[in-house]
Amino acid sequence: MKNHLPNYAFCPKMADKIIMRELSIQLNVYPIAKMRQDIYRFIADEFTFSPVPEDSEAGRCYNCNKEITVDLPPADVIRDFSSGKFAIIEFRDTRYRKFSIGDNKIPAIVSISPNLNSATLKIECKMLKSPLL
């Protein structure tokens, strides 16, 4: 029988570094700068999230970039996020534990591009520690 697990599953050094969570479909986006709303709420299609550890000149960081399909928001919200905005994204896993991408010191960049019946919420962020820990 062939094993279908990824190679990192057998590497003890990487086993504690790669974590994937199934998340709830409600996302809260808290803009860093003043915007029309203090909080934006989005309903997403089911998704998983797995920050990727990377080495850079600054040391170890976690690439948290993610594109998530969300319900089509009102036109004014699409305009608000048509160019990237600094924000903190908050979501919960299926056990209701809260996780955040970005913080006040190193926020995520969030943008929205509309599709016909949905929109793509694009998150760009590198964090110094995994948001899932």
N, C-alpha and C positions, 0 to 999 in steps of 0.2 A: 504494500500500500504506500503510495507516494504522499509525502508530507506537504501540505499546502500552506503551512505557516511561513511568514516572511523570515528571512535569515536573521534579523535582529532579535527574533524571539529566542534564539539559542545562544545569543551573546550576552553573558551576564553583565558586561560593562554597559551595554546599551539598554538592557531590559528596564532599568530604572529611569531612563531618560525619555523614552517614548511612551506617552500616555495618550489614549484616545478616549473621548467621552461622547456618548449620545446625549444630545442636548434638547431642551424644551424648545418649542417653536416661537416663543415670545422673546424679542430682543428689545432692550432699552438702550437708547443712545443719549448720552449726556454731553452736550456741546461744551467745550472749554470756554470759547468766546461767547459773548452775548448774541443770541439768535432769537427768533420770534417765539420759540418755545424753550423751556428749561429741560424738557425731556421729550424725546420722540420715541414712540412705540411702534414696533413692526412685528408682523406675523410672518414667520418664515416657513418654507417647506422644511421637512425633516432634514437634518444635516448632522454630520459629525465634525469634530474639531480636534486636530492633532498638531500642536506647535512643533516645529522642526528645530532641533538644536543646531546652531551654526557657530563656527569660530570666525572672529573678525579681528581687526586691528585693536578694537576696544576690549576684546576678550570673548567669552562665551555669551551668546544671546539666543533668544528663541524667536524664530520667524513665525509670526502669527497672521500672516496674510491669508485672506479667505474671501471668496465670493459666495454670497448666499442669496438664493432666490426668495424674495419676499412678495407679499400681496402688494398690488399696485397702490402706492400712497396717493393722496391728493396732489394736484399740480403744484400747489405752493410748497409742499414738502420736497417734491422733486427739484424745484427751483432752488430751495435752500441748500440742497446737497448736490447740485449739478457740478460744482467744483468741490474738490476735497476740503473738508472741514475737520479741524482737530476736535476729537471727542473721546469719551470713554464708553465702551460698549459693555453692557452687562447682560448676562444670561444665566440660566440655571440648568443643571443636569436633571435627569429623570428622578433623582432623589431630592430635588429642590435645593441643592447646594449652589451658592452664588459664585460666579466667576466673572472676572473683568479683563478686558483687553484694553491696554493703555492705562495711563494714570495721569495725574496732574503734571508730573515732571516730563514724562515721555508719552504723550497722547497718541492715539491711533489717528490715522487719516481716513475719513469715511466719505464715500461718494455714492450716488445712486444714479443708475442709468435705467430708464424705463424701457420695457418691452411691451408687446401688445397687451397682454393680460396680467403681467407681473412686472417686477423690477429686480435689478441686480444690485444688492448692497455690497459694495467693495470695501474691504477693510485692509489697510496696510499698516503694519506695526511690527516692530522688533522690541522684545522685552528682555530685561536682564534676568528675569526668572520666569519659569513656566507659569502661566496663569491657572493651570490645572492643579498645581500643588497646594 
